[in-house]
Amino acid sequence: ASLTSEEHASILIGISKHVAAALGASEAASKALKSAQDASDLTEAKAAAALAAQSAEQAESSARAAGEGLEAMEGAEEQELVKQAAEDAQKGVAAARAATGAAKAADKAVAEMTVS
């Protein structure tokens, strides 16, 4: 049974929400990275790195949810909607990648602080 266009539209809205969440989490991860790099002591840096890791997990989970939404739209007749959904889901994946990068960089900042 194929979905109605209303159902597709509602999936698209869901994808957009997941992508927005991924972008927000990615932004939080990069702020946490900056905090880790600017931290005056190890405790502060570790807390910031933990926050970055948590944000990266949220971004990845949101991007995954957006991808699942995209899969649910496969075969939709409204190619324009599917294209929009694919573009949105791609943004979510990019945001998750950026967040993961920030989390790794924050861990590195902590490691460098531990050495010095």
Backbone bond lengths (Angstrom), bond angles and torsions (degrees), N, CA, C in turn:
res aa  C-N    CA-C-N  psi(-1)  N-CA   C-N-CA  omega(-1)  CA-C   N-CA-C  phi
1 A - - - 1.468 - - 1.517 108.65 -
2 S 1.327 115.67 124.47 1.461 117.67 -179.55 1.531 109.44 -89.36
3 L 1.287 115.04 154.76 1.466 120.92 -175.02 1.526 111.20 -78.46
4 T 1.309 115.34 154.93 1.464 120.25 176.50 1.526 108.95 -79.21
5 S 1.329 116.20 165.37 1.467 118.39 -179.63 1.531 110.89 -66.49
6 E 1.349 116.59 -28.86 1.476 119.14 175.56 1.528 109.79 -62.58
7 E 1.336 115.05 -43.62 1.469 119.68 179.74 1.528 111.03 -64.04
8 H 1.328 116.05 -40.46 1.464 119.51 177.37 1.524 110.51 -63.09
9 A 1.314 115.87 -43.35 1.469 119.84 -179.86 1.514 110.05 -61.46
10 S 1.325 116.70 -39.37 1.458 119.37 -179.00 1.534 111.21 -71.00
11 I 1.339 117.12 -33.95 1.468 120.11 175.11 1.527 109.38 -64.32
12 L 1.342 115.50 -41.58 1.468 120.51 -179.79 1.531 110.74 -60.53
13 I 1.330 116.06 -41.18 1.466 120.44 177.18 1.528 109.60 -62.31
14 G 1.321 116.18 -41.95 1.462 121.14 177.36 1.516 111.65 -60.29
15 I 1.335 116.17 -44.21 1.465 120.69 179.06 1.528 109.45 -60.35
16 S 1.325 116.49 -45.25 1.472 120.68 179.85 1.519 111.43 -59.25
17 K 1.334 116.16 -40.54 1.475 120.33 178.64 1.522 111.32 -64.61
18 H 1.337 116.56 -42.77 1.467 120.52 178.70 1.526 110.61 -63.42
19 V 1.345 115.44 -41.17 1.463 119.88 -179.50 1.528 110.04 -65.56
20 A 1.326 116.59 -41.84 1.469 120.28 177.87 1.526 109.84 -60.73
21 A 1.325 116.53 -40.31 1.467 120.98 178.20 1.528 110.44 -64.95
22 A 1.328 116.98 -40.72 1.462 121.16 178.62 1.523 110.55 -63.47
23 L 1.329 116.40 -42.33 1.465 120.86 178.87 1.525 110.80 -64.06
24 G 1.318 116.18 -42.11 1.465 120.69 178.55 1.520 111.55 -63.14
25 A 1.323 115.89 -43.06 1.460 120.66 -179.92 1.528 110.61 -66.89
26 S 1.321 115.63 -35.90 1.458 120.64 178.88 1.527 110.25 -65.77
27 E 1.317 115.59 -41.30 1.466 120.81 177.61 1.533 110.12 -63.41
28 A 1.324 115.85 -41.68 1.468 120.88 178.09 1.534 110.18 -62.59
29 A 1.326 116.54 -38.52 1.463 120.64 179.29 1.527 110.77 -65.09
30 S 1.335 117.08 -40.27 1.462 117.24 -179.11 1.523 112.03 -73.32
31 K 1.340 117.01 -30.66 1.473 119.36 173.82 1.533 109.90 -66.46
32 A 1.333 115.51 -40.75 1.463 120.35 179.18 1.531 110.17 -64.83
33 L 1.326 116.37 -37.18 1.465 120.46 177.10 1.526 109.58 -60.52
34 K 1.332 116.05 -46.71 1.466 120.29 179.68 1.536 109.99 -59.88
35 S 1.322 116.61 -41.99 1.474 120.71 177.61 1.523 110.81 -61.75
36 A 1.320 116.53 -41.03 1.463 120.58 179.93 1.529 110.14 -64.25
37 Q 1.334 115.27 -41.15 1.470 119.47 -179.23 1.528 111.84 -70.84
38 D 1.336 116.78 -32.21 1.466 120.93 -177.91 1.526 112.82 -92.78
39 A 1.343 116.32 -2.01 1.467 120.31 -174.31 1.530 111.34 -58.86
40 S 1.331 115.32 141.37 1.466 119.48 -178.50 1.527 111.16 -86.63
41 D 1.334 116.98 -19.56 1.470 118.46 176.38 1.522 111.05 -143.82
42 L 1.311 114.78 169.56 1.463 121.86 -174.14 1.533 111.92 -63.17
43 T 1.323 117.07 -40.35 1.463 120.91 -179.16 1.526 110.71 -58.80
44 E 1.324 114.36 -45.86 1.465 121.25 179.48 1.533 110.14 -63.13
45 A 1.320 116.07 -44.05 1.463 121.28 -179.42 1.531 111.10 -63.45
46 K 1.342 116.41 -42.63 1.471 120.55 179.61 1.523 111.18 -63.91
47 A 1.328 116.23 -41.18 1.472 120.40 178.99 1.524 110.17 -62.56
48 A 1.326 115.97 -42.41 1.464 120.43 179.62 1.524 110.71 -65.60
49 A 1.340 116.76 -40.37 1.464 120.58 179.76 1.530 110.58 -65.97
50 A 1.330 116.22 -37.35 1.468 120.04 177.64 1.524 110.43 -64.14
51 L 1.333 115.39 -39.82 1.460 120.65 178.21 1.537 110.20 -64.92
52 A 1.321 116.01 -41.26 1.469 120.38 178.62 1.525 110.18 -61.87
53 A 1.341 116.35 -42.69 1.469 120.65 -179.82 1.529 110.96 -63.84
54 Q 1.324 115.27 -41.55 1.465 121.24 179.75 1.534 109.99 -64.14
55 S 1.330 116.04 -43.01 1.468 120.92 178.86 1.520 110.65 -63.75
56 A 1.336 116.50 -39.61 1.463 120.39 179.47 1.526 110.18 -63.71
57 E 1.334 116.39 -40.31 1.474 119.97 177.73 1.521 110.70 -61.97
58 Q 1.343 115.86 -42.75 1.470 120.34 178.84 1.517 110.27 -62.18
59 A 1.332 116.38 -43.75 1.472 120.60 -179.11 1.529 110.14 -62.92
60 E 1.334 116.26 -42.58 1.468 119.82 -179.81 1.524 110.86 -64.96
61 S 1.316 116.22 -41.84 1.450 120.20 -178.97 1.536 110.72 -65.87
62 S 1.331 116.97 -39.89 1.469 121.01 177.27 1.524 111.05 -66.12
63 A 1.339 116.67 -40.90 1.464 120.22 179.40 1.530 110.12 -64.51
64 R 1.348 115.92 -38.62 1.468 120.42 177.71 1.531 110.11 -62.34
65 A 1.326 115.53 -44.36 1.471 120.32 179.71 1.528 110.55 -61.89
66 A 1.329 116.35 -39.34 1.468 119.95 177.84 1.529 109.96 -64.27
67 G 1.329 116.50 -40.21 1.464 120.88 177.92 1.513 112.53 -63.09
68 E 1.335 115.76 -37.76 1.469 119.99 177.76 1.523 110.28 -66.38
69 G 1.324 115.62 -38.43 1.467 119.93 176.18 1.512 110.85 -61.55
70 L 1.318 115.44 -41.93 1.466 120.93 179.82 1.522 110.10 -61.56
71 E 1.346 116.38 -43.78 1.469 120.20 178.11 1.525 111.13 -59.67
72 A 1.335 115.76 -37.59 1.462 120.26 -179.46 1.524 111.11 -65.85
73 M 1.322 116.78 -21.66 1.466 120.31 -178.77 1.516 112.86 -90.98
74 E 1.329 117.97 -7.16 1.466 120.91 179.24 1.523 109.66 -48.91
75 G 1.303 115.51 137.26 1.456 119.71 176.16 1.521 114.16 79.98
76 A 1.312 117.13 6.99 1.465 119.33 177.29 1.525 108.77 -67.22
77 E 1.323 115.72 145.69 1.460 118.20 -178.89 1.523 110.64 -75.76
78 E 1.315 116.86 -29.68 1.464 119.35 -179.30 1.525 109.18 -78.41
79 Q 1.330 116.07 86.13 1.468 121.01 -177.12 1.524 111.68 -57.32
80 E 1.309 116.29 -32.85 1.473 121.66 179.93 1.534 109.80 -60.98
81 L 1.331 115.96 -43.90 1.472 121.09 178.07 1.528 111.22 -63.46
82 V 1.334 115.30 -43.74 1.458 120.09 -178.84 1.533 109.78 -62.79
83 K 1.338 115.32 -41.32 1.468 120.98 -179.92 1.533 109.40 -62.73
84 Q 1.323 115.49 -44.90 1.468 121.45 178.26 1.532 110.45 -60.02
85 A 1.325 115.29 -44.86 1.463 120.80 -179.79 1.528 110.83 -62.17
86 A 1.329 116.35 -41.33 1.463 121.03 -179.34 1.525 110.38 -65.54
87 E 1.331 116.46 -41.82 1.468 120.43 178.69 1.522 110.54 -63.56
88 D 1.330 115.94 -43.41 1.466 120.63 179.12 1.528 110.80 -62.19
89 A 1.329 115.44 -47.77 1.464 120.19 -178.34 1.530 110.43 -60.26
90 Q 1.342 115.93 -37.01 1.466 121.61 177.92 1.533 110.39 -61.16
91 K 1.331 116.55 -41.53 1.473 121.09 178.30 1.525 110.49 -62.21
92 G 1.325 115.19 -38.11 1.459 120.16 178.03 1.517 111.83 -63.19
93 V 1.337 115.67 -42.27 1.468 121.26 178.98 1.530 109.83 -64.07
94 A 1.330 116.63 -43.05 1.465 121.09 179.20 1.529 110.72 -62.80
95 A 1.328 116.00 -40.87 1.470 120.65 179.21 1.527 110.59 -64.08
96 A 1.328 116.25 -41.63 1.464 120.67 179.21 1.527 110.34 -64.09
97 R 1.334 116.05 -40.51 1.463 120.64 178.31 1.523 110.66 -61.41
98 A 1.320 115.83 -45.26 1.465 120.96 -179.94 1.526 110.28 -62.61
99 A 1.329 116.18 -41.95 1.464 120.79 -179.31 1.526 110.67 -64.74
100 T 1.320 116.69 -41.63 1.463 120.84 178.47 1.529 110.23 -63.67
101 G 1.318 116.07 -40.31 1.463 121.10 177.01 1.519 111.31 -61.46
102 A 1.330 116.09 -42.63 1.466 121.09 179.50 1.530 110.39 -64.53
103 A 1.325 116.61 -40.99 1.464 120.62 179.96 1.530 110.63 -63.72
104 K 1.335 116.09 -41.66 1.471 120.00 178.38 1.521 110.60 -64.47
105 A 1.325 116.60 -41.92 1.459 121.20 179.64 1.536 110.59 -64.65
106 A 1.338 116.14 -36.15 1.470 120.19 178.83 1.526 110.26 -66.69
107 D 1.336 116.43 -40.26 1.471 120.59 176.24 1.526 110.29 -61.45
108 K 1.326 115.05 -39.19 1.459 120.85 -179.97 1.529 109.72 -64.74
109 A 1.329 116.25 -41.14 1.469 120.61 178.83 1.531 110.16 -61.20
110 V 1.336 116.41 -40.69 1.471 121.33 178.01 1.531 109.62 -64.60
111 A 1.325 115.95 -44.83 1.466 120.96 -179.59 1.515 111.04 -60.36
112 E 1.330 116.23 -43.05 1.472 120.31 179.70 1.516 110.72 -64.93
113 M 1.318 115.91 -36.99 1.460 120.98 179.46 1.544 110.87 -68.06
114 T 1.330 115.29 -35.47 1.467 121.24 -179.67 1.524 109.98 -66.51
115 V 1.341 115.75 -37.38 1.469 121.12 -178.26 1.532 110.74 -69.91
116 S 1.335 116.10 -46.30 1.457 119.97 -174.29 1.529 112.77 -68.32
